[in-house]
Amino acid sequence: MKHLLSSAVIVLALSSTQIVRADQVTLIAPGGIRAAIEKLIPDFEHRTGHKVKATFGSGGGTKQQVVRGELFDVPIVQPPYPEVLASGHVVASSETPLATVAVAVAVRKGDRKPDISTPEAVKRMLLAAKSIAYPDSASGAAAGVSFDATLKKLGIADQMRPKIKRAQGGAGAMALLAKGDVDIGLTFLSEITDPGVEVVGELPRDISTPTSLVGFVSTHAKSPDAATALLRYLSSSDAAAVYRACGMQPGANR
């Protein structure tokens, strides 16, 4: 009987070890989703025992890292991404829409909030501003690429060029605004977190389309099961609540 009990204990111990086996999952993502990911990681780690190492960069830079075959378990990218799919470095069938985020306008804390309710109102605001800051599109920042397109739609790209201060990411644009170096700051709503600035609101959809963030499991994933578990969690209803709290909308772009 003692022998049988001892054997049973050993089997249970081995089974438990397999169940709670923890892996490290590496994730790469654009800065637009950083605030949400950093809030979600601790809960995922607590639930699963896995550890997550996250790295953040620009939207364009993230895609290029995937295309080059850099070793990440879960890359999050922004459309369009034909080069990512063609690279063979992601499992195409694992494509998972996570959230969308829109470009928003911010002013220094305490400043009057301008009217941005229509494209014409946005145009008037921009032309009246002495200077504006937003992420540098040349670095691959998706918010910068999006706002470049907005200026073209408004027909004022050339007029605005002397007023523009291109920043290193959304945080950089908000830092310039908080210091008083510019009148208006623009970046993804999820990146407007500097205590020295205030959100005015998102740009009208007529002139600015929200950007989607989509996750994949990498073909190089050391633990595909752990990577899949992370991606499943990031697309869960629990994650959706965090995306909303961070100024994003869960799911695909609509």
C-alpha positions as a Markdown table, in Angstrom:
| # | Residue | x | y | z |
|---|---|---|---|---|
| 1 | Met | 0.0 | 0.0 | 0.0 |
| 2 | Lys | 2.8 | 2.4 | 0.9 |
| 3 | His | 4.5 | 1.6 | -2.4 |
| 4 | Leu | 1.3 | 2.3 | -4.3 |
| 5 | Leu | 0.8 | 5.6 | -2.5 |
| 6 | Ser | 4.4 | 6.7 | -3.1 |
| 7 | Ser | 4.0 | 5.8 | -6.8 |
| 8 | Ala | 0.8 | 7.8 | -7.0 |
| 9 | Val | 2.4 | 10.8 | -5.4 |
| 10 | Ile | 5.3 | 10.7 | -7.9 |
| 11 | Val | 3.0 | 10.5 | -10.9 |
| 12 | Leu | 0.9 | 13.4 | -9.6 |
| 13 | Ala | 4.1 | 15.5 | -8.9 |
| 14 | Leu | 5.3 | 14.9 | -12.5 |
| 15 | Ser | 1.9 | 15.7 | -14.0 |
| 16 | Ser | 1.8 | 18.9 | -12.0 |
| 17 | Thr | 5.3 | 19.9 | -13.1 |
| 18 | Gln | 4.2 | 19.5 | -16.8 |
| 19 | Ile | 1.0 | 21.5 | -16.2 |
| 20 | Val | 2.7 | 24.5 | -14.6 |
| 21 | Arg | 5.7 | 24.5 | -16.9 |
| 22 | Ala | 6.5 | 28.1 | -17.5 |
| 23 | Asp | 8.1 | 29.6 | -20.6 |
| 24 | Gln | 9.3 | 33.0 | -21.5 |
| 25 | Val | 7.4 | 34.6 | -24.4 |
| 26 | Thr | 9.1 | 37.4 | -26.3 |
| 27 | Leu | 6.8 | 40.0 | -27.8 |
| 28 | Ile | 7.5 | 43.0 | -30.1 |
| 29 | Ala | 4.9 | 45.7 | -30.8 |
| 30 | Pro | 4.4 | 49.3 | -31.9 |
| 31 | Gly | 4.3 | 52.0 | -29.2 |
| 32 | Gly | 0.6 | 52.7 | -29.9 |
| 33 | Ile | -0.3 | 49.5 | -27.9 |
| 34 | Arg | 2.4 | 49.8 | -25.2 |
| 35 | Ala | 0.2 | 51.2 | -22.4 |
| 36 | Ala | -2.3 | 48.4 | -22.8 |
| 37 | Ile | 0.3 | 45.6 | -23.1 |
| 38 | Glu | 2.2 | 46.8 | -20.0 |
| 39 | Lys | -1.0 | 46.6 | -18.0 |
| 40 | Leu | -2.0 | 43.2 | -19.4 |
| 41 | Ile | 1.3 | 41.4 | -19.0 |
| 42 | Pro | 1.2 | 41.0 | -15.1 |
| 43 | Asp | -2.2 | 39.4 | -15.3 |
| 44 | Phe | -1.2 | 37.0 | -18.0 |
| 45 | Glu | 1.9 | 36.0 | -16.1 |
| 46 | His | -0.1 | 35.5 | -12.9 |
| 47 | Arg | -2.7 | 33.3 | -14.7 |
| 48 | Thr | -0.3 | 31.2 | -16.7 |
| 49 | Gly | 3.1 | 31.2 | -14.9 |
| 50 | His | 4.7 | 32.2 | -18.2 |
| 51 | Lys | 6.9 | 35.3 | -18.4 |
| 52 | Val | 6.7 | 37.9 | -21.1 |
| 53 | Lys | 9.5 | 40.1 | -22.3 |
| 54 | Ala | 8.1 | 42.9 | -24.4 |
| 55 | Thr | 10.0 | 45.3 | -26.7 |
| 56 | Phe | 8.3 | 48.4 | -28.3 |
| 57 | Gly | 9.2 | 50.4 | -31.4 |
| 58 | Ser | 7.7 | 52.2 | -34.3 |
| 59 | Gly | 5.0 | 50.6 | -36.5 |
| 60 | Gly | 7.3 | 50.5 | -39.6 |
| 61 | Gly | 10.3 | 49.4 | -37.6 |
| 62 | Thr | 8.4 | 46.5 | -36.0 |
| 63 | Lys | 7.4 | 45.2 | -39.4 |
| 64 | Gln | 10.9 | 45.4 | -40.7 |
| 65 | Gln | 12.2 | 43.4 | -37.6 |
| 66 | Val | 9.7 | 40.7 | -38.4 |
| 67 | Val | 10.7 | 40.7 | -42.1 |
| 68 | Arg | 14.4 | 40.4 | -41.2 |
| 69 | Gly | 13.6 | 37.3 | -39.2 |
| 70 | Glu | 14.5 | 38.6 | -35.8 |
| 71 | Leu | 13.5 | 36.1 | -33.1 |
| 72 | Phe | 10.3 | 37.1 | -31.4 |
| 73 | Asp | 7.5 | 34.7 | -30.3 |
| 74 | Val | 4.6 | 37.1 | -30.8 |
| 75 | Pro | 4.9 | 40.1 | -33.2 |
| 76 | Ile | 2.2 | 42.7 | -33.2 |
| 77 | Val | 2.0 | 44.7 | -36.5 |
| 78 | Gln | -0.1 | 47.3 | -38.2 |
| 79 | Pro | -1.7 | 46.9 | -41.7 |
| 80 | Pro | -0.9 | 46.7 | -44.4 |
| 81 | Tyr | 1.6 | 43.9 | -43.9 |
| 82 | Pro | 2.0 | 41.9 | -47.1 |
| 83 | Glu | 5.8 | 41.8 | -46.6 |
| 84 | Val | 5.3 | 40.3 | -43.1 |
| 85 | Leu | 3.1 | 37.5 | -44.5 |
| 86 | Ala | 5.5 | 36.9 | -47.5 |
| 87 | Ser | 8.5 | 36.7 | -45.2 |
| 88 | Gly | 7.5 | 33.3 | -43.8 |
| 89 | His | 8.3 | 34.4 | -40.3 |
| 90 | Val | 4.8 | 34.4 | -39.0 |
| 91 | Val | 2.1 | 31.7 | -38.9 |
| 92 | Ala | -0.5 | 33.2 | -41.3 |
| 93 | Ser | -3.4 | 31.3 | -39.8 |
| 94 | Ser | -2.6 | 32.8 | -36.3 |
| 95 | Glu | -3.5 | 36.3 | -37.5 |
| 96 | Thr | -5.5 | 37.9 | -34.6 |
| 97 | Pro | -7.0 | 41.4 | -34.6 |
| 98 | Leu | -6.4 | 43.0 | -31.2 |
| 99 | Ala | -7.4 | 46.6 | -31.2 |
| 100 | Thr | -7.6 | 49.8 | -33.1 |
| 101 | Val | -6.4 | 53.3 | -32.1 |
| 102 | Ala | -7.0 | 56.7 | -33.6 |
| 103 | Val | -4.9 | 59.8 | -33.8 |
| 104 | Ala | -6.0 | 62.5 | -31.3 |
| 105 | Val | -5.3 | 66.1 | -30.6 |
| 106 | Ala | -3.8 | 67.4 | -27.3 |
| 107 | Val | -3.1 | 70.8 | -25.8 |
| 108 | Arg | -1.0 | 71.9 | -22.8 |
| 109 | Lys | -2.8 | 71.4 | -19.5 |
| 110 | Gly | -5.0 | 74.4 | -18.8 |
| 111 | Asp | -5.0 | 75.7 | -22.4 |
| 112 | Arg | -8.3 | 76.3 | -24.2 |
| 113 | Lys | -9.4 | 73.3 | -26.2 |
| 114 | Pro | -10.1 | 74.1 | -29.8 |
| 115 | Asp | -13.0 | 72.9 | -31.9 |
| 116 | Ile | -12.1 | 69.7 | -33.8 |
| 117 | Ser | -15.6 | 68.5 | -34.5 |
| 118 | Thr | -15.3 | 68.8 | -38.3 |
| 119 | Pro | -12.5 | 68.6 | -40.9 |
| 120 | Glu | -12.9 | 72.4 | -41.5 |
| 121 | Ala | -12.6 | 73.1 | -37.8 |
| 122 | Val | -9.4 | 71.0 | -37.7 |
| 123 | Lys | -8.0 | 72.9 | -40.6 |
| 124 | Arg | -8.7 | 76.2 | -38.9 |
| 125 | Met | -7.0 | 75.0 | -35.7 |
| 126 | Leu | -3.9 | 73.9 | -37.5 |
| 127 | Leu | -3.5 | 77.0 | -39.6 |
| 128 | Ala | -4.0 | 79.2 | -36.5 |
| 129 | Ala | -1.3 | 77.3 | -34.5 |
| 130 | Lys | 2.2 | 78.7 | -34.5 |
| 131 | Ser | 3.7 | 75.2 | -34.2 |
| 132 | Ile | 2.6 | 71.5 | -33.8 |
| 133 | Ala | 4.4 | 68.3 | -32.9 |
| 134 | Tyr | 3.7 | 64.7 | -33.9 |
| 135 | Pro | 5.7 | 61.5 | -34.3 |
| 136 | Asp | 8.2 | 61.5 | -37.2 |
| 137 | Ser | 6.8 | 59.4 | -40.1 |
| 138 | Ala | 10.3 | 59.0 | -41.4 |
| 139 | Ser | 11.1 | 56.7 | -38.4 |
| 140 | Gly | 8.1 | 54.5 | -39.3 |
| 141 | Ala | 5.8 | 55.9 | -36.6 |
| 142 | Ala | 2.3 | 55.0 | -37.7 |
| 143 | Ala | 0.7 | 58.0 | -36.0 |
| 144 | Gly | 3.0 | 60.2 | -38.0 |
| 145 | Val | 2.3 | 58.4 | -41.3 |
| 146 | Ser | -1.4 | 58.8 | -40.5 |
| 147 | Phe | -1.2 | 62.5 | -39.7 |
| 148 | Asp | 0.9 | 63.2 | -42.8 |
| 149 | Ala | -2.1 | 61.7 | -44.8 |
| 150 | Thr | -4.5 | 63.9 | -42.9 |
| 151 | Leu | -2.6 | 67.1 | -43.8 |
| 152 | Lys | -2.7 | 66.0 | -47.5 |
| 153 | Lys | -6.5 | 65.4 | -47.2 |
| 154 | Leu | -7.0 | 68.8 | -45.8 |
| 155 | Gly | -4.8 | 70.3 | -48.6 |
| 156 | Ile | -2.5 | 72.1 | -46.2 |
| 157 | Ala | 0.6 | 69.9 | -46.1 |
| 158 | Asp | 2.8 | 72.6 | -47.7 |
| 159 | Gln | 1.5 | 75.4 | -45.5 |
| 160 | Met | 2.0 | 73.4 | -42.3 |
| 161 | Arg | 5.6 | 72.2 | -43.1 |
| 162 | Pro | 7.4 | 75.2 | -41.5 |
| 163 | Lys | 5.3 | 74.8 | -38.3 |
| 164 | Ile | 5.9 | 71.1 | -37.8 |
| 165 | Lys | 8.3 | 69.6 | -35.1 |
| 166 | Arg | 8.7 | 65.9 | -35.8 |
| 167 | Ala | 9.2 | 64.0 | -32.5 |
| 168 | Gln | 10.6 | 60.7 | -31.5 |
| 169 | Gly | 7.4 | 58.8 | -31.0 |
| 170 | Gly | 4.2 | 59.8 | -29.3 |
| 171 | Ala | 5.8 | 60.4 | -25.9 |
| 172 | Gly | 8.3 | 62.7 | -27.6 |
| 173 | Ala | 5.5 | 64.8 | -29.2 |
| 174 | Met | 3.7 | 65.1 | -25.9 |
| 175 | Ala | 6.9 | 66.1 | -24.1 |
| 176 | Leu | 7.4 | 69.0 | -26.5 |
| 177 | Leu | 3.8 | 70.1 | -25.9 |
| 178 | Ala | 4.1 | 69.8 | -22.1 |
| 179 | Lys | 7.2 | 72.0 | -22.2 |
| 180 | Gly | 5.4 | 74.7 | -24.2 |
| 181 | Asp | 7.6 | 74.2 | -27.3 |
| 182 | Val | 4.5 | 73.8 | -29.5 |
| 183 | Asp | 0.8 | 74.8 | -29.4 |
| 184 | Ile | -0.7 | 71.5 | -30.5 |
| 185 | Gly | 0.4 | 67.9 | -30.2 |
| 186 | Leu | -0.9 | 64.9 | -32.1 |
| 187 | Thr | -0.4 | 61.2 | -31.7 |
| 188 | Phe | -2.4 | 58.0 | -31.0 |
| 189 | Leu | -4.9 | 58.6 | -28.2 |
| 190 | Ser | -3.3 | 55.6 | -26.3 |
| 191 | Glu | 0.0 | 57.5 | -26.2 |
| 192 | Ile | -1.3 | 60.8 | -24.7 |
| 193 | Thr | -0.3 | 60.0 | -21.1 |
| 194 | Asp | 1.9 | 63.0 | -20.2 |
| 195 | Pro | 0.4 | 64.7 | -17.1 |
| 196 | Gly | 1.3 | 68.1 | -18.6 |
| 197 | Val | -1.1 | 67.7 | -21.5 |
| 198 | Glu | -4.9 | 67.2 | -22.0 |
| 199 | Val | -6.7 | 65.3 | -24.7 |
| 200 | Val | -9.0 | 67.4 | -26.9 |
| 201 | Gly | -10.4 | 64.4 | -28.8 |
| 202 | Glu | -9.9 | 62.1 | -31.8 |
| 203 | Leu | -9.6 | 63.5 | -35.3 |
| 204 | Pro | -12.8 | 63.2 | -37.4 |
| 205 | Arg | -13.1 | 59.9 | -39.3 |
| 206 | Asp | -13.4 | 61.8 | -42.6 |
| 207 | Ile | -9.8 | 62.8 | -42.4 |
| 208 | Ser | -8.2 | 60.1 | -40.2 |
| 209 | Thr | -8.8 | 56.4 | -40.2 |
| 210 | Pro | -8.0 | 54.5 | -37.0 |
| 211 | Thr | -5.0 | 52.1 | -37.2 |
| 212 | Ser | -5.4 | 48.4 | -36.5 |
| 213 | Leu | -3.0 | 46.3 | -34.4 |
| 214 | Val | -2.8 | 42.6 | -35.3 |
| 215 | Gly | -0.9 | 39.8 | -33.6 |
| 216 | Phe | 0.7 | 36.7 | -34.9 |
| 217 | Val | 2.6 | 33.7 | -33.6 |
| 218 | Ser | 6.1 | 33.6 | -35.0 |
| 219 | Thr | 7.3 | 30.6 | -37.0 |
| 220 | His | 10.4 | 30.8 | -34.7 |
| 221 | Ala | 8.5 | 30.7 | -31.5 |
| 222 | Lys | 10.4 | 28.6 | -28.9 |
| 223 | Ser | 7.1 | 27.6 | -27.3 |
| 224 | Pro | 4.2 | 27.9 | -29.8 |
| 225 | Asp | 1.7 | 26.9 | -27.1 |
| 226 | Ala | 2.8 | 29.7 | -24.8 |
| 227 | Ala | 2.8 | 32.2 | -27.7 |
| 228 | Thr | -0.7 | 31.1 | -28.7 |
| 229 | Ala | -1.8 | 31.4 | -25.1 |
| 230 | Leu | -0.6 | 35.0 | -25.0 |
| 231 | Leu | -2.2 | 35.9 | -28.2 |
| 232 | Arg | -5.5 | 34.3 | -27.1 |
| 233 | Tyr | -5.3 | 36.3 | -23.9 |
| 234 | Leu | -4.6 | 39.6 | -25.7 |
| 235 | Ser | -7.7 | 39.1 | -27.8 |
| 236 | Ser | -9.9 | 38.2 | -24.8 |
| 237 | Ser | -12.8 | 40.1 | -23.2 |
| 238 | Asp | -10.5 | 40.9 | -20.2 |
| 239 | Ala | -8.0 | 42.5 | -22.5 |
| 240 | Ala | -10.8 | 44.4 | -24.3 |
| 241 | Ala | -11.6 | 46.3 | -21.1 |
| 242 | Val | -8.0 | 47.3 | -20.8 |
| 243 | Tyr | -7.8 | 48.5 | -24.4 |
| 244 | Arg | -10.8 | 50.7 | -23.9 |
| 245 | Ala | -9.3 | 52.1 | -20.7 |
| 246 | Cys | -6.2 | 53.0 | -22.7 |
| 247 | Gly | -8.1 | 54.9 | -25.4 |
| 248 | Met | -8.3 | 52.0 | -27.9 |
| 249 | Gln | -11.1 | 50.0 | -29.4 |
| 250 | Pro | -10.9 | 46.2 | -29.1 |
| 251 | Gly | -11.1 | 44.0 | -32.2 |
| 252 | Ala | -10.7 | 44.8 | -35.9 |
| 253 | Asn | -11.0 | 48.2 | -37.6 |
| 254 | Arg | -14.6 | 48.9 | -38.5 |
